[in-house]
Amino acid sequence: MARVLGLGGVFFTCADSAATTAWYARVLGMAPDADGGLAFLHGDSAAAFPQGARTVFAPFPDAGYFAPSTAPFMLNLIVDDLDAVLARARAEGVEEVQPREDHPYGRFGWIMDPDGRKLELWQPAG
């Protein structure tokens, strides 16, 4: 049977796409590609976290978990070193919006992007 294999992209609007792209590059170390997008290669996360890398697609009954953002969604980004990424964000003036959490499936931290979207930074276990 034909089925969906994964998430092919996340596309969103913002007031200044060049400034938002530059913020993601500077604060989170994401390199823009030739088309100006910020792409992830599935092999990179699978190599770093062979048992933990995955994309979760989960409808929520309400957006309370996404607060303080008012957006009806939250972006979860896989990171290879949560502490180092959050230290770089802090150095850029970006504060964590809630305490970090450790779970059997990984470590989590949360920040807001310049357009008010909540970002969940996830370092998978293993």
TARA-V577662 format. One record per backbone hydrogen bond with DSSP energy under -1.0 kcal/mol. NH is the residue of the N-H (numbers start at 1). CO is the residue of the C=O. E is the energy in kcal/mol with one decimal. If there is no record, write none. Layout:
nh-><NH NH>
co-><CO CO>
e-><E E>
//
This chain:
nh-><20 21 22 23 24 25 26 27 28 30 33 36 44 45 46 47 48 49 53 66 67 69 75 77 79 85 86 87 88 89 90 91 92 93 94 97 101 103 106 107 108 109 111 113 116 119 120 121 122 123 125>
co-><16 17 18 19 20 21 22 23 24 24 37 33 41 41 42 43 44 45 49 63 64 66 118 120 122 81 82 83 84 85 86 87 88 90 89 110 108 106 103 123 101 121 119 117 113 111 75 109 77 107 105>
e-><-2.4 -2.5 -2.3 -2.2 -2.3 -2.1 -2.8 -3.3 -1.3 -1.6 -3.1 -2.0 -1.3 -1.0 -2.1 -2.3 -1.8 -2.7 -2.6 -1.4 -1.3 -1.7 -1.9 -2.9 -2.7 -2.5 -2.6 -2.0 -2.2 -2.3 -2.5 -2.2 -1.1 -1.9 -2.7 -2.2 -2.0 -2.6 -1.9 -2.4 -2.9 -1.8 -1.9 -2.7 -2.1 -3.4 -3.4 -3.5 -2.9 -2.7 -1.2>
//
